[in-house]
Amino acid sequence: MMGNRRKDRSVLNTRFLISCVICMNLFSPVVLSSGAHSLWNAVRILDNSAAETNEVVPPQPDIPAGTGSGQKLEAEPVDPKNIWAVLVAGSNEFYNYRHQADVCHAYQILIRNGVPPQQIITMMYDDIEHSEEDVTPQNFIKVLLGDQEGLKGVGSGKVLQSGPNDHVFINFVDHGAPGLVAFPSDELHAKDLENTFKTMHLSKKYGKMVFYLEACESGSMFTNLLPAHWNIFATTAANGNESSWACYFDDARQTYLGDVYSIKWMENADQSDLEQETLQSQFLVVRNETNTSHVMEFGDKRLRDLPVADFLGYSETRLTLPEVELDAVASEDVVPSILQRKLARTQNKGKRQELKSQLRRLYKMRKLVTAQMMDIIEQVTGHGQNMTEELQQHLLHSRHELSNYDCYEKVARHFSKQCYSIAKNPYVTRKLYLLVNMCELGMDSQKILNAMNATCNHRGIVGIY
C-alpha cells in the first residue's frame, strides 16, 4: 500500500548518519537501550542537500473550517513561552524503533518553532529523563497534573507547570487496543485518561489543549469521553476498531522508522506556514493522505479554527522533503514483516534457520493466545452448550463499540495480570475486542474472570508480537 513514492536510499542513509549528532545536540534525553544509536526520523527533515523541490498541495477541505460546537473562536497570536508539550513513546525494543523516532521528530518541530526546551517533557523507554521503570501510566498522569512531589527523584522530575493562559500539546505514540494504550510494563485505560483531563480542566492546568494519539484502535480512547466544554481537541491515527500503520522501512537498519498518521501531521508541520495552517486544515490533509486507517477527531471542534502555531510554535523555516516510499504495513504485521525481509535478504544458512525459528515461534504464540481466548469464551458461554453458531460468529467477528467501561477495564486488567501482559505482548491487543464483545453483550464479569483463572497458565511469557 502507498508504494507509489520513490525511495531515495542515499537520502535515507545520509539522514541516518547525521541524526545521532543532531539528536544529541538538540534532544539529549534520548538513549535507547534496544541498541538504536540514532533517530533518523527525528532529523531526516533537517538535511535538505539531497532533496528535490516538490511542492505539496494539500487537498481542498471538504468540511468547513468553522464547523464545530458553539461560537467560533477568535484566533490571537500565542507566544511560544505560553506553550507546553508532553511527548510520550510508550514502547521499547528495536521492533518499535518508529515510536521513539516519531517522538523525536515532534521534539524537533517544537524546538525549531521556538517552544522553550524546559517546557517540553519527554517520556521514553530507558532515556536520560525517564528510565524503563519511570515510563508508566501513573507517572504520565502525574506529569499532566503537575504533581512535582509525586515525581520527586523520578527522571528529570519535570511536570506541566502550565496555567489557564497556556496552551498544552500532547503527543502519545505506542500500541493500543479498545479503551487503552500501552506503556512498557502497564496500560493506561480510557477512563483514567478522562478523569485526568477532568481534573486538569477543573484545576485550570491549561487554556486550550491538543492531543495527537498514534495507536491501534486509538479512537476508542476519546469516543463519548471528551466533552466540548473542556477545551480539548484530539485527533487519532485510527478509529476504535482498526490498526494504525507503520511506514518508512529501512533496509540498512531493518526496521520501520515512522508511523503513517504521525509522519503525515509532522511533515505537514515541517512544510507549512503554521500561522496560516489551522488545526482543521492540517487534520484534513492528514486524514486524506492517511489512506491506511481512518483518522478521527474529538472534543471541542471550535479549536479547529485556531492556527497550528498556537500549539506547535512558529518558524519562518519551510523544509523541503525528499520523496521516500512509505512501505506501509499494519502495526500487527511489523514484526513478521521485518523477520521475512531479513530472511529474504540473507543467504547465511545458520541465520536463515534462526529467522525461520523466530517466525515459527511468533505464529505458534499467536495461535496460543487465540486458542486461550477461545477457551475463555467457551467457558463463559457454557462450553458450547449455550453458544450457538450464530452467537459464536457474532462474538468472534463483530466489533462492539466500548461503553461498559467498568466490566471491560476489570476483565482487561485481570487478563493482563493472569494471562498475558498486554504491555509486554503487543499481539494480545489484537484480541481484546473479544473482551469488549463479551462485556457489551452483558456477560457477567465475574464469570469472565473465573474463566481466565481456569484457563491461563502462561503469565510469565513476554514478547508475543
C-alpha positions in Angstrom: 0.0 0.0 0.0 1.1 3.6 -0.6 4.1 2.4 -2.6 3.9 5.0 -5.4 6.6 7.3 -3.9 10.2 7.0 -5.0 12.6 5.8 -2.3 15.9 7.8 -2.3 18.2 5.5 -0.4 21.1 7.9 -0.4 18.9 10.5 1.3 17.8 7.8 3.8 21.3 6.9 4.7 22.6 10.5 4.9 19.9 11.4 7.3 20.6 8.3 9.5 24.3 9.1 9.7 23.9 12.7 10.8 21.0 12.1 13.1 23.0 11.0 16.1 24.9 14.2 16.3 21.9 16.5 15.9 19.8 14.4 18.2 22.3 14.6 21.0 22.7 18.3 20.5 19.0 19.2 20.4 17.4 16.3 22.2 19.8 15.0 24.8 17.2 12.9 26.7 17.3 10.1 24.1 19.3 6.9 24.5 17.5 3.7 23.5 18.5 0.6 25.4 17.4 -1.5 22.5 20.5 -0.6 20.6 19.1 2.2 18.4 22.1 4.5 18.1 20.3 7.2 16.2 16.8 8.5 15.5 16.7 9.0 11.7 13.1 10.2 11.5 13.6 12.9 14.1 16.1 14.7 12.0 15.5 13.5 8.4 13.8 16.8 7.9 16.9 18.8 8.7 19.3 17.8 5.8 18.0 19.2 2.6 21.1 18.8 0.5 19.8 15.7 -1.4 16.2 16.7 -1.5 14.3 17.6 -4.7 11.9 20.5 -4.7 8.4 19.1 -4.6 5.6 21.5 -3.8 2.9 19.7 -1.7 -0.6 20.9 -2.4 -2.9 19.8 0.4 -6.3 18.5 -0.6 -9.2 21.0 -0.5 -11.2 20.9 2.7 -14.5 19.1 2.4 -15.6 20.3 5.8 -16.0 24.0 6.5 -13.2 25.1 8.8 -15.6 26.8 11.2 -17.8 23.7 11.7 -17.9 22.9 15.3 -19.8 23.3 18.6 -20.7 26.7 19.8 -19.3 30.1 18.8 -16.3 30.4 16.5 -13.1 31.2 18.4 -11.1 34.3 17.6 -7.5 33.5 16.8 -4.9 35.5 18.7 -1.2 35.0 18.4 0.2 32.8 21.1 3.7 33.4 22.5 5.8 30.1 22.3 6.6 30.8 26.0 2.9 30.0 26.7 3.1 26.6 25.0 3.8 23.4 27.0 4.3 19.9 25.5 4.3 16.4 26.7 5.7 13.8 24.3 5.5 10.1 25.1 6.8 6.9 23.4 5.3 4.1 25.4 7.1 1.1 23.8 10.5 -0.4 23.8 12.6 -2.8 21.7 14.1 -2.2 18.3 11.0 -3.5 16.5 9.2 -0.4 17.9 12.0 2.0 16.9 9.5 4.1 14.9 7.7 5.2 18.1 10.7 6.8 19.6 11.6 8.3 16.1 8.1 9.8 15.9 8.5 11.5 19.3 12.0 12.8 18.4 10.6 14.2 15.1 7.9 16.0 17.1 10.5 17.4 19.5 12.5 18.8 16.6 9.4 20.6 15.3 8.7 22.2 18.7 12.3 23.3 19.2 12.6 24.7 15.7 9.4 26.7 16.3 10.6 28.3 19.4 9.0 26.3 22.2 11.3 26.5 25.2 13.0 23.1 25.8 12.3 23.4 29.5 8.6 23.3 28.6 8.8 20.1 26.6 8.6 17.0 28.7 9.6 13.7 27.1 8.9 10.2 28.4 10.7 7.4 26.5 12.0 4.0 27.4 15.4 4.0 29.1 16.3 7.5 28.2 18.1 10.0 30.3 14.9 11.8 31.5 13.0 8.6 32.3 14.3 5.1 32.8 12.3 2.0 31.9 10.7 2.0 35.4 9.7 5.6 35.1 7.7 5.4 31.9 4.4 4.4 33.5 0.7 5.4 33.2 0.9 6.6 36.8 3.9 8.9 36.1 2.3 10.2 32.9 -0.8 11.2 34.9 1.5 12.9 37.5 3.2 14.9 34.7 -0.1 16.1 33.3 -1.4 17.1 36.8 1.8 18.9 37.7 2.5 16.6 40.6 6.1 17.7 41.4 6.0 16.0 44.8 4.9 12.7 43.3 7.7 12.8 40.7 10.5 13.9 43.1 13.5 11.7 42.3 11.9 10.3 39.2 13.8 11.1 35.9 14.1 14.8 35.5 11.1 15.4 37.8 9.7 17.7 35.1 5.9 18.2 35.1 3.4 20.5 33.5 3.5 23.9 35.2 1.0 25.4 32.8 -1.9 27.5 33.8 -5.2 29.0 32.4 -3.5 31.2 29.9 -1.3 28.4 28.4 -1.7 26.0 25.5 -0.8 22.4 26.0 0.2 19.9 23.3 0.3 16.2 24.0 1.7 13.6 21.5 1.5 9.9 22.5 2.8 7.1 20.4 2.6 3.4 21.1 0.5 0.2 20.8 -3.2 0.4 21.7 -6.4 -1.7 22.0 -10.0 -0.8 22.7 -10.1 1.7 25.5 -6.4 1.5 26.4 -2.9 2.4 25.3 0.3 0.6 26.4 3.4 1.6 28.3 6.5 -0.6 28.6 5.1 -2.5 31.5 1.5 -1.4 32.1 -1.5 0.1 30.4 -3.5 3.4 30.6 -7.2 3.0 30.4 -9.6 5.5 28.7 -11.5 6.3 31.9 -8.3 7.1 33.8 -7.3 9.5 31.0 -10.8 11.0 31.0 -10.6 11.6 34.8 -7.1 13.2 34.4 -8.5 15.6 31.8 -11.4 16.4 34.0 -9.0 17.2 36.9 -6.8 19.3 34.6 -9.8 21.2 33.4 -11.2 21.9 36.9 -7.8 23.0 38.2 -7.2 25.3 35.2 -4.0 23.5 34.1 -4.4 24.8 30.6 -6.4 27.3 28.5 -6.6 25.1 25.5 -5.2 21.6 24.8 -4.5 19.5 21.7 -3.8 15.7 21.9 -2.4 13.7 18.9 -2.6 10.0 19.5 -0.8 7.3 17.4 -2.0 3.8 18.4 -4.2 1.0 17.1 -7.9 1.5 17.9 -6.9 4.9 19.3 -10.3 6.4 18.5 -11.7 4.4 21.4 -9.7 6.5 23.9 -11.9 9.5 23.2 -15.3 8.3 21.8 -18.0 9.8 24.1 -15.4 10.7 26.7 -14.2 14.2 25.7 -16.8 16.9 26.4 -16.5 20.0 24.2 -16.5 22.4 27.1 -13.2 21.1 28.4 -11.4 23.0 25.6 -9.6 19.9 24.3 -9.2 18.9 20.7 -7.9 15.4 19.9 -7.1 13.5 16.7 -6.2 9.9 16.4 -4.4 7.6 14.0 -7.4 5.2 13.7 -11.0 4.7 14.7 -12.0 2.5 17.6 -11.7 -0.9 15.8 -8.7 -0.8 13.4 -4.9 -0.8 13.3 -2.6 2.1 12.9 0.1 1.6 10.3 3.9 1.7 10.4 6.0 3.1 7.5 9.4 4.0 6.1 11.1 0.6 6.2 14.9 1.0 6.0 16.8 -1.9 4.6 20.1 -1.0 6.3 18.6 -0.8 9.8 16.0 -3.5 9.1 13.2 -1.7 10.9 10.4 0.8 10.4 11.2 4.4 11.0 7.8 6.1 11.3 4.0 5.7 11.5 1.8 6.9 8.7 -0.5 9.2 10.8 2.4 10.6 12.7 4.6 11.4 9.7 1.7 12.9 7.9 1.0 15.5 10.6 4.7 16.2 11.2 5.6 16.5 7.6 2.7 18.9 7.2 4.1 20.9 10.1 7.6 20.8 8.5 6.4 22.3 5.2 3.5 24.7 6.1 3.1 28.2 7.4 1.7 27.2 10.8 0.3 30.7 11.4 -1.9 30.1 8.4 -2.4 26.3 8.7 -5.3 25.7 11.1 -5.8 22.6 13.1 -8.7 21.8 10.8 -6.8 22.2 7.6 -4.0 20.1 9.0 -6.5 17.4 10.1 -8.0 17.3 6.6 -4.6 16.9 5.0 -3.6 14.1 7.4 -7.0 12.4 7.1 -6.9 12.5 3.3 -3.3 11.3 3.0 -3.6 8.6 5.6 -5.4 6.1 3.4 -4.3 3.1 5.7 -6.7 3.9 8.5 -9.5 6.3 9.5 -8.0 9.4 11.2 -10.6 10.7 13.7 -11.2 14.0 15.6 -12.8 14.5 19.0 -13.6 17.1 21.6 -14.0 20.9 21.2 -14.2 21.3 17.5 -14.2 25.1 17.8 -10.5 24.8 18.4 -10.1 23.6 14.8 -10.2 27.2 13.6 -7.0 28.0 15.6 -3.6 28.1 13.8 -1.4 25.1 14.4 1.3 27.6 15.6 -0.8 28.1 18.8 0.3 24.6 19.9 3.5 23.8 18.0 5.0 27.3 17.8 6.2 29.1 14.7 9.2 29.4 12.5 9.7 31.0 9.1 11.7 28.0 8.0 10.0 25.7 5.5 11.5 22.4 4.9 11.6 20.6 1.5 11.3 16.9 2.0 12.6 14.1 -0.3 10.3 11.5 -1.9 10.5 8.4 0.3 8.4 5.3 -0.3 6.1 4.7 2.7 6.2 0.8 2.7 3.2 1.0 5.0 2.2 -2.1 7.0 -0.4 -2.6 9.7 1.0 -2.5 13.2 0.4 -6.2 13.9 2.4 -7.1 10.7 5.5 -5.1 11.6 7.5 -7.9 13.3 6.6 -10.7 10.8 7.4 -8.3 8.0 10.8 -7.5 9.5 11.6 -11.1 10.0 10.5 -12.1 6.5 12.6 -9.3 5.0 15.6 -10.4 6.9 15.0 -14.0 5.7 14.8 -12.9 2.1 17.9 -10.8 2.5 20.4 -13.3 4.0 22.0 -16.4 2.4 23.7 -17.5 5.6 22.3 -20.9 6.4 22.6 -20.5 10.2 21.0 -17.1 10.1 18.1 -18.4 7.9 17.4 -21.2 10.3 17.4 -18.8 13.2 14.9 -16.5 11.4 12.7 -19.3 10.4 12.7 -20.4 14.1 11.7 -16.9 15.2 8.8 -16.9 12.7 7.6 -20.3 13.8 7.6 -19.2 17.4 5.8 -16.0 16.5 2.9 -17.8 14.8 2.9 -20.5 17.4 2.5 -18.0 20.2 -0.2 -16.1 18.3 -2.1 -19.3 17.9 -1.8 -20.0 21.7 -3.2 -16.6 22.5 -6.1 -17.1 20.1 -6.8 -20.6 21.5 -6.8 -19.5 25.1 -9.1 -16.6 24.3 -11.5 -19.1 22.7 -11.3 -21.3 25.8 -12.3 -18.3 27.9 -15.2 -17.6 25.6 -16.4 -21.2 25.7 -16.3 -21.3 29.5 -18.2 -18.1 29.8 -20.9 -19.2 27.4 -21.2 -22.8 28.8 -18.6 -24.9 26.9 -20.5 -24.7 23.7 -23.8 -25.9 25.3 -25.4 -22.5 25.2 -23.2 -20.9 22.5 -25.0 -21.2 19.2 -23.1 -20.9 15.9 -24.7 -17.5 15.4 -23.5 -16.3 18.9 -20.0 -17.7 18.3 -19.7 -15.9 14.9 -21.0 -12.7 16.5 -18.5 -12.8 19.3 -15.6 -13.6 17.0 -16.3 -11.3 14.1 -18.3 -8.3 15.3 -16.8 -5.2 16.9 -18.9 -3.6 19.5 -18.3 0.0 20.5 -16.9 0.1 24.0 -19.4 1.6 26.5 -19.3 -0.8 29.5 -16.0 0.5 30.8 -16.4 -1.0 34.3 -16.7 -4.5 33.0 -14.0 -4.1 30.3 -11.4 -2.5 32.5 -11.9 -5.1 35.2 -11.5 -8.0 32.8 -8.7 -6.5 30.7 -6.7 -5.7 33.8 -7.2 -9.2 35.1 -6.3 -10.7 31.7 -3.1 -8.7 31.7 -2.2 -9.9 35.2 -3.4 -13.5 35.0 -2.9 -14.5 31.3 -0.6 -12.3 29.3 0.8 -8.9 30.0 -0.9 -6.6 27.4 2.0 -4.2 27.5 4.7 -6.8 27.0 2.8 -8.9 24.4 1.7 -6.5 21.7 -0.2 -9.2 19.7 -2.6 -9.6 22.6 -4.0 -6.1 21.9 -5.4 -7.6 18.7 -7.7 -9.9 20.7 -9.0 -7.6 23.4 -12.1 -6.7 21.2 -13.4 -10.2 22.3 -13.5 -9.0 25.9 -15.3 -5.8 24.7 -17.8 -8.0 22.9 -18.5 -10.2 26.0 -19.0 -7.1 28.2 -21.2 -5.3 25.7 -23.3 -8.4 25.3 -24.0 -8.4 29.1 -21.9 -11.4 30.1 -21.1 -11.5 33.8 -17.6 -10.0 34.5 -17.0 -12.4 37.4 -17.7 -15.3 35.1 -15.1 -13.9 32.7 -12.6 -13.6 35.5 -13.2 -17.2 36.6 -12.7 -18.4 33.1 -9.4 -16.6 32.9 -8.3 -18.2 36.2 -9.2 -21.6 35.0 -7.6 -21.2 31.5 -4.5 -19.1 31.8 -1.1 -20.5 33.0 1.4 -18.5 30.9 1.7 -15.4 33.0 5.5 -15.2 32.6 5.5 -15.2 28.8 6.6 -12.0 27.1 7.4 -11.0 23.5 4.3 -12.2 21.7 4.3 -10.0 18.6 
